[in-house]
């Protein structure tokens, strides 16, 4: 710890995050499952809306739901990728500073 009582960068980077797989959490599985479910639901409703009479017209509410499902799935996958990239950068920097 430094003089202000805060942890230094090395201890923050090397501390495992509790919500990651293998660290006792498991919310990653739920995030991926919910994102995949939203993608399937949005796709299914879009197809169903397309084949319902009048054929070829999709309702605005179905399009809105599909858009929200895509945004949710993109954010669920994007947050995970962003966090992993930042951790890898911090670990790489830590390793290069130790050399």
C-alpha positions as YAML, in Angstrom:
chain: A
units: angstrom
residues:
- id: 1
  name: UNK
  ca: [0.00, 0.00, 0.00]
- id: 2
  name: UNK
  ca: [1.10, 3.54, -0.57]
- id: 3
  name: UNK
  ca: [1.11, 6.35, 1.97]
- id: 4
  name: UNK
  ca: [-2.57, 7.19, 1.34]
- id: 5
  name: UNK
  ca: [-3.70, 3.66, 2.22]
- id: 6
  name: UNK
  ca: [-4.63, 2.75, -1.34]
- id: 7
  name: UNK
  ca: [-3.58, -0.46, -3.04]
- id: 8
  name: UNK
  ca: [-0.95, -0.11, -5.72]
- id: 9
  name: UNK
  ca: [-1.61, -1.16, -9.31]
- id: 10
  name: UNK
  ca: [0.11, -4.55, -8.97]
- id: 11
  name: UNK
  ca: [-2.20, -5.76, -6.22]
- id: 12
  name: UNK
  ca: [-5.29, -4.53, -8.08]
- id: 13
  name: UNK
  ca: [-4.33, -6.28, -11.32]
- id: 14
  name: UNK
  ca: [-3.32, -9.57, -9.71]
- id: 15
  name: UNK
  ca: [-6.46, -9.80, -7.56]
- id: 16
  name: UNK
  ca: [-8.94, -12.17, -9.22]
- id: 17
  name: UNK
  ca: [-12.36, -10.75, -9.95]
- id: 18
  name: UNK
  ca: [-15.07, -12.74, -8.14]
- id: 19
  name: UNK
  ca: [-17.54, -12.80, -11.03]
- id: 20
  name: UNK
  ca: [-15.19, -14.46, -13.52]
- id: 21
  name: UNK
  ca: [-15.40, -18.17, -14.28]
- id: 22
  name: UNK
  ca: [-13.18, -20.22, -12.08]
- id: 23
  name: UNK
  ca: [-13.33, -17.73, -9.23]
- id: 24
  name: UNK
  ca: [-16.57, -18.84, -7.62]
- id: 25
  name: UNK
  ca: [-18.89, -16.36, -9.37]
- id: 26
  name: UNK
  ca: [-20.59, -17.62, -12.47]
- id: 27
  name: UNK
  ca: [-22.43, -14.54, -13.72]
- id: 28
  name: UNK
  ca: [-20.53, -14.81, -17.02]
- id: 29
  name: UNK
  ca: [-22.59, -17.87, -17.87]
- id: 30
  name: UNK
  ca: [-25.82, -16.02, -17.16]
- id: 31
  name: UNK
  ca: [-24.70, -13.02, -19.18]
- id: 32
  name: UNK
  ca: [-23.87, -15.17, -22.20]
- id: 33
  name: UNK
  ca: [-27.05, -17.23, -21.80]
- id: 34
  name: UNK
  ca: [-29.25, -14.13, -21.58]
- id: 35
  name: UNK
  ca: [-27.52, -12.51, -24.56]
- id: 36
  name: UNK
  ca: [-27.96, -15.63, -26.67]
- id: 37
  name: UNK
  ca: [-31.61, -15.91, -25.58]
- id: 38
  name: UNK
  ca: [-32.25, -12.29, -26.58]
- id: 39
  name: UNK
  ca: [-30.62, -12.87, -29.98]
- id: 40
  name: UNK
  ca: [-32.75, -15.95, -30.58]
- id: 41
  name: UNK
  ca: [-35.93, -14.21, -29.37]
- id: 42
  name: UNK
  ca: [-35.29, -11.17, -31.58]
- id: 43
  name: UNK
  ca: [-34.55, -13.33, -34.60]
- id: 44
  name: UNK
  ca: [-37.58, -15.54, -33.98]
- id: 45
  name: UNK
  ca: [-39.95, -12.61, -33.60]
- id: 46
  name: UNK
  ca: [-38.54, -10.97, -36.72]
- id: 47
  name: UNK
  ca: [-39.15, -14.12, -38.76]
- id: 48
  name: UNK
  ca: [-42.61, -14.58, -37.26]
- id: 49
  name: UNK
  ca: [-43.47, -10.95, -37.98]
- id: 50
  name: UNK
  ca: [-42.26, -11.30, -41.54]
- id: 51
  name: UNK
  ca: [-44.45, -14.32, -42.38]
- id: 52
  name: UNK
  ca: [-47.61, -13.05, -40.63]
- id: 53
  name: UNK
  ca: [-50.24, -11.31, -42.75]
- id: 54
  name: UNK
  ca: [-49.63, -8.89, -44.39]
- id: 55
  name: UNK
  ca: [-46.69, -10.93, -45.61]
- id: 56
  name: UNK
  ca: [-43.47, -8.96, -45.94]
- id: 57
  name: UNK
  ca: [-44.34, -6.25, -43.38]
- id: 58
  name: UNK
  ca: [-42.82, -6.30, -39.94]
- id: 59
  name: UNK
  ca: [-44.55, -4.43, -37.12]
- id: 60
  name: UNK
  ca: [-42.77, -1.48, -35.52]
- id: 61
  name: UNK
  ca: [-42.93, -3.15, -32.10]
- id: 62
  name: UNK
  ca: [-41.17, -6.27, -33.45]
- id: 63
  name: UNK
  ca: [-38.46, -4.12, -35.00]
- id: 64
  name: UNK
  ca: [-38.04, -2.23, -31.73]
- id: 65
  name: UNK
  ca: [-37.74, -5.46, -29.74]
- id: 66
  name: UNK
  ca: [-35.20, -6.85, -32.21]
- id: 67
  name: UNK
  ca: [-33.15, -3.66, -32.02]
- id: 68
  name: UNK
  ca: [-33.17, -3.74, -28.22]
- id: 69
  name: UNK
  ca: [-32.19, -7.43, -28.23]
- id: 70
  name: UNK
  ca: [-29.23, -6.65, -30.50]
- id: 71
  name: UNK
  ca: [-28.14, -3.73, -28.32]
- id: 72
  name: UNK
  ca: [-28.38, -5.87, -25.17]
- id: 73
  name: UNK
  ca: [-26.44, -8.77, -26.69]
- id: 74
  name: UNK
  ca: [-23.81, -6.41, -28.07]
- id: 75
  name: UNK
  ca: [-23.33, -4.75, -24.72]
- id: 76
  name: UNK
  ca: [-23.24, -8.08, -22.86]
- id: 77
  name: UNK
  ca: [-20.52, -9.44, -25.15]
- id: 78
  name: UNK
  ca: [-18.75, -6.09, -25.55]
- id: 79
  name: UNK
  ca: [-18.33, -5.46, -21.84]
- id: 80
  name: UNK
  ca: [-16.73, -8.86, -21.36]
- id: 81
  name: UNK
  ca: [-14.33, -8.27, -24.26]
- id: 82
  name: UNK
  ca: [-13.44, -4.78, -23.03]
- id: 83
  name: UNK
  ca: [-12.70, -5.98, -19.50]
- id: 84
  name: UNK
  ca: [-10.56, -8.86, -20.76]
- id: 85
  name: UNK
  ca: [-8.58, -6.52, -23.03]
- id: 86
  name: UNK
  ca: [-7.91, -4.06, -20.21]
- id: 87
  name: UNK
  ca: [-6.74, -6.83, -17.89]
- id: 88
  name: UNK
  ca: [-4.43, -8.22, -20.57]
- id: 89
  name: UNK
  ca: [-2.96, -4.76, -21.20]
- id: 90
  name: UNK
  ca: [-2.38, -4.20, -17.48]
- id: 91
  name: UNK
  ca: [-0.75, -7.63, -17.07]
- id: 92
  name: UNK
  ca: [1.44, -7.04, -20.12]
- id: 93
  name: UNK
  ca: [2.50, -3.65, -18.77]
- id: 94
  name: UNK
  ca: [3.23, -5.19, -15.37]
- id: 95
  name: UNK
  ca: [5.35, -7.90, -16.96]
- id: 96
  name: UNK
  ca: [7.29, -5.43, -19.10]
- id: 97
  name: UNK
  ca: [7.91, -3.18, -16.07]
- id: 98
  name: UNK
  ca: [9.33, -6.13, -14.14]
- id: 99
  name: UNK
  ca: [11.89, -6.88, -16.87]
...
